[in-house]
Structure formats: structure tokens, C-alpha cells
Amino acid sequence: MMGDILKLGAAFLALGTVLFIVLGGEFDEKESMVNAETEDIETKKEEIYNLIEESAKKKKGVEIKDPKHHEWIKELVKKGELNPHLLPVISSVVPPEEELTAGGFPEPVFYKSNLYLHHALTGGEILASKPDELEDDLDVQHVLNTTKDFLMKIKYDGEKKGDLEKVIDDIDKAIQEGANFGDPILKEIHKNLKELNDYFNV
């Protein structure tokens, strides 16, 4: 009986050792992968910052001449490691994305349609907030038409196409009805534009 208990104890000890080795190995592998990814991000950030610094010394914007730098900037922005609004990039050897892209950002060198959506949102913010310098109905109509123009430039045929078309339809309705500041339809246009911008732009 005692011999059986000892054998059972030895078996559990062996199993525990195996699990410790296996799980410990998996943990070490995952930790190693995380560390490698962190080092990779830091290396890319350093190289991009060097590009920006070199361009600043020449008092000019960044001209991307290596395709990998174009992709690195997109990757770093998506991971929250770079602020897209502070990137002084003026040109790239890689053409910009023409289609509206989820996870993109409003910089014309990288994403054209994402920039148009961002500009349309700016129009929506004006319509919803009634700036002091815009007082008469004509200004409202101008902002509505300008906002629509930006939306019409967007290239997109994905699952959010219906949402985009609804905003355009609402703008047309607001134009036809002579909408003015404070009208619910203008706030609805702004709300829907903000939701689209939050979805597509980081």
C-alpha cells in the first residue's frame, strides 16, 4: 500500500516537473517574442526620428525615399507610437492609398480618402457648433456644399458605404430645406461624420 502511494506521489511529481518545463518554456517564448517586438518598434522609431531630425536641419519636410520607411510610419502610427498630425512628411516614393482605410490617418502622402473624411468632419463640427464668424444662412449652405464635396471625393466600396451615403443624403436634404444653425439635421450630420472618422482614422 505504501509502495503504491510512493509511486503515485512520484508520478505526480514527474507530471508537475513536465508541466513546469512546458509551461515555463511557453512563457519564456512569449516573453521573448514581446521583447523582440518592443526592440523592433524602438529601432523603427529611432530611424524615423532620425529622418525627421535630418530634414529639420535642412529646414524642409521629410521626403521618404525608402519604401520601408513609408510602411514603418504607417505601422507606428497604428500602434500609437507616432502622432500622424505631427509628421512633416511632404512626399514618398510609395503612392498613397486611394481607398478609405480603417486604421488609416488623415495625411495625403499616406491616405487620400482618409484626409477627405477628416476635412468633411471639420465641416460637420462647424455646422454643429455655430462659430461666431458664421452667422447667416448663406454660410451654412456654403459649409454644407463644401462638406459634401469632400465626401464625394472619397473612394470606398466597403461595409460602411451605406453610412457614407446616408450622410450625403442628409446634407442634400439640409441644403434643399435651407437648414440653419441649431437645426437637428446638422447635429445628426456631425454625429454620423464623427462616427465614421472614429472608425477610419486613428
PLY file of the C-alpha trace (Angstrom):
ply
format ascii 1.0
element vertex 202
property float x
property float y
property float z
element edge 201
property int vertex1
property int vertex2
end_header
0.00 0.00 0.00
2.79 2.40 1.00
4.61 1.46 -2.18
1.59 2.42 -4.29
1.32 5.78 -2.53
5.01 6.46 -3.14
4.64 5.53 -6.81
1.60 7.80 -7.14
3.48 10.65 -5.46
6.44 10.15 -7.79
4.09 10.20 -10.79
2.52 13.50 -9.69
5.98 14.95 -9.09
7.08 13.90 -12.56
3.92 15.36 -14.12
4.45 18.61 -12.23
8.03 18.79 -13.49
6.90 18.23 -17.09
4.17 20.90 -16.82
6.63 23.35 -15.28
9.10 22.78 -18.11
6.44 23.00 -20.84
4.53 25.99 -19.44
7.72 27.71 -18.38
9.11 27.23 -21.87
5.94 28.69 -23.41
6.11 31.67 -21.07
9.77 32.29 -21.89
9.00 32.05 -25.63
6.10 34.54 -25.39
8.17 36.92 -23.27
10.99 36.67 -25.79
8.60 37.45 -28.65
7.22 40.50 -26.80
10.74 41.75 -26.07
11.77 41.26 -29.70
8.70 43.17 -30.92
9.41 46.02 -28.48
13.02 46.22 -29.66
11.83 46.18 -33.28
9.42 49.08 -32.65
12.10 51.10 -30.86
14.56 50.52 -33.73
12.00 51.69 -36.29
11.05 54.73 -34.19
14.70 55.73 -33.84
15.29 55.52 -37.59
12.14 57.53 -38.40
13.03 60.17 -35.79
16.49 60.42 -37.36
14.85 61.07 -40.74
12.72 63.83 -39.23
15.71 65.35 -37.45
17.83 65.33 -40.61
15.04 67.04 -42.55
14.59 69.62 -39.79
18.28 70.52 -40.01
17.79 71.17 -43.74
14.67 73.19 -42.90
12.47 71.07 -45.16
9.82 68.40 -44.87
10.58 64.68 -44.85
10.91 63.09 -48.28
10.53 59.32 -47.96
12.92 57.65 -50.39
12.91 54.15 -48.91
9.61 52.18 -49.17
10.24 50.50 -45.80
10.13 53.89 -44.06
6.70 54.53 -45.59
5.39 51.25 -44.18
7.11 51.76 -40.83
5.43 55.13 -40.33
2.01 53.60 -41.07
2.73 50.76 -38.64
4.00 53.03 -35.86
1.01 55.38 -36.19
-1.43 52.46 -35.97
0.33 51.25 -32.80
0.13 54.70 -31.25
3.89 55.22 -31.36
3.77 58.24 -33.69
1.38 61.19 -33.86
0.25 61.42 -37.51
-0.62 65.11 -37.13
2.98 65.97 -36.24
4.64 64.17 -39.14
6.31 66.65 -41.51
6.20 64.24 -44.47
5.81 66.01 -47.81
6.46 63.19 -50.30
7.09 59.46 -50.62
8.27 57.01 -53.25
5.22 54.92 -52.30
1.92 56.23 -53.69
-0.82 56.94 -51.12
-3.77 54.66 -50.50
-6.65 55.96 -52.61
-9.37 53.98 -50.81
-10.77 54.95 -47.43
-8.90 52.70 -44.98
-9.87 51.64 -41.46
-6.91 52.35 -39.18
-5.55 54.96 -41.56
-4.86 58.59 -40.78
-5.59 61.94 -42.47
-2.27 62.60 -44.21
-2.37 62.90 -48.03
1.05 61.27 -48.52
-0.38 58.09 -46.96
-4.21 58.03 -47.20
-6.05 60.39 -49.56
-9.64 59.43 -48.80
-8.99 59.44 -45.05
-7.92 63.07 -45.39
-11.14 63.93 -47.27
-13.18 62.34 -44.48
-11.26 64.35 -41.88
-11.96 67.58 -43.80
-15.66 66.64 -44.03
-15.70 66.15 -40.25
-14.29 69.66 -39.85
-17.28 70.91 -41.83
-19.58 68.90 -39.60
-18.04 70.44 -36.49
-18.65 73.94 -37.86
-22.29 73.08 -38.62
-22.86 71.68 -35.13
-21.05 74.39 -33.16
-22.07 77.64 -34.95
-18.82 79.67 -34.87
-19.29 83.40 -34.24
-17.91 84.36 -37.64
-20.61 82.38 -39.45
-24.00 84.00 -38.91
-26.23 83.91 -41.95
-27.94 81.13 -43.91
-25.61 81.53 -46.88
-22.62 80.47 -44.76
-24.46 77.32 -43.67
-25.18 76.41 -47.28
-21.54 77.00 -48.20
-20.30 74.73 -45.42
-22.82 72.04 -46.39
-21.72 72.15 -50.03
-18.02 72.10 -49.13
-18.53 69.17 -46.76
-20.39 67.27 -49.47
-17.60 67.98 -51.98
-15.05 66.32 -49.69
-17.30 63.29 -49.19
-17.81 62.91 -52.94
-14.03 62.66 -53.41
-13.81 59.62 -51.13
-13.15 56.28 -52.80
-14.76 53.46 -50.88
-16.92 50.42 -51.54
-16.91 48.59 -48.20
-19.36 47.81 -45.42
-19.63 51.46 -44.31
-20.65 52.68 -47.77
-24.29 52.95 -46.70
-23.30 55.15 -43.75
-21.35 57.46 -46.06
-24.26 57.68 -48.50
-26.66 58.49 -45.65
-24.53 61.49 -44.62
-24.51 62.73 -48.22
-28.29 62.28 -48.44
-28.75 64.20 -45.17
-26.56 67.01 -46.49
-28.64 67.18 -49.68
-31.79 67.31 -47.55
-30.33 70.08 -45.37
-29.40 72.08 -48.47
-32.87 71.68 -50.00
-34.61 72.64 -46.74
-32.34 75.65 -46.16
-31.15 74.34 -42.82
-29.76 76.81 -40.31
-27.58 76.56 -37.21
-29.29 74.73 -34.39
-31.37 72.51 -36.69
-31.36 68.82 -35.61
-30.30 67.61 -39.05
-26.98 69.48 -38.80
-26.22 67.84 -35.46
-27.13 64.47 -36.98
-24.72 65.07 -39.88
-21.94 65.92 -37.45
-22.65 62.88 -35.24
-22.54 60.49 -38.19
-19.38 62.08 -39.62
-17.66 61.75 -36.23
-18.60 58.07 -36.01
-17.15 57.45 -39.48
-14.00 59.39 -38.70
-13.52 57.49 -35.42
-13.87 54.23 -37.35
-11.47 55.04 -40.19
-8.92 57.46 -38.71
-6.62 56.79 -35.76
0 1
1 2
2 3
3 4
4 5
5 6
6 7
7 8
8 9
9 10
10 11
11 12
12 13
13 14
14 15
15 16
16 17
17 18
18 19
19 20
20 21
21 22
22 23
23 24
24 25
25 26
26 27
27 28
28 29
29 30
30 31
31 32
32 33
33 34
34 35
35 36
36 37
37 38
38 39
39 40
40 41
41 42
42 43
43 44
44 45
45 46
46 47
47 48
48 49
49 50
50 51
51 52
52 53
53 54
54 55
55 56
56 57
57 58
58 59
59 60
60 61
61 62
62 63
63 64
64 65
65 66
66 67
67 68
68 69
69 70
70 71
71 72
72 73
73 74
74 75
75 76
76 77
77 78
78 79
79 80
80 81
81 82
82 83
83 84
84 85
85 86
86 87
87 88
88 89
89 90
90 91
91 92
92 93
93 94
94 95
95 96
96 97
97 98
98 99
99 100
100 101
101 102
102 103
103 104
104 105
105 106
106 107
107 108
108 109
109 110
110 111
111 112
112 113
113 114
114 115
115 116
116 117
117 118
118 119
119 120
120 121
121 122
122 123
123 124
124 125
125 126
126 127
127 128
128 129
129 130
130 131
131 132
132 133
133 134
134 135
135 136
136 137
137 138
138 139
139 140
140 141
141 142
142 143
143 144
144 145
145 146
146 147
147 148
148 149
149 150
150 151
151 152
152 153
153 154
154 155
155 156
156 157
157 158
158 159
159 160
160 161
161 162
162 163
163 164
164 165
165 166
166 167
167 168
168 169
169 170
170 171
171 172
172 173
173 174
174 175
175 176
176 177
177 178
178 179
179 180
180 181
181 182
182 183
183 184
184 185
185 186
186 187
187 188
188 189
189 190
190 191
191 192
192 193
193 194
194 195
195 196
196 197
197 198
198 199
199 200
200 201
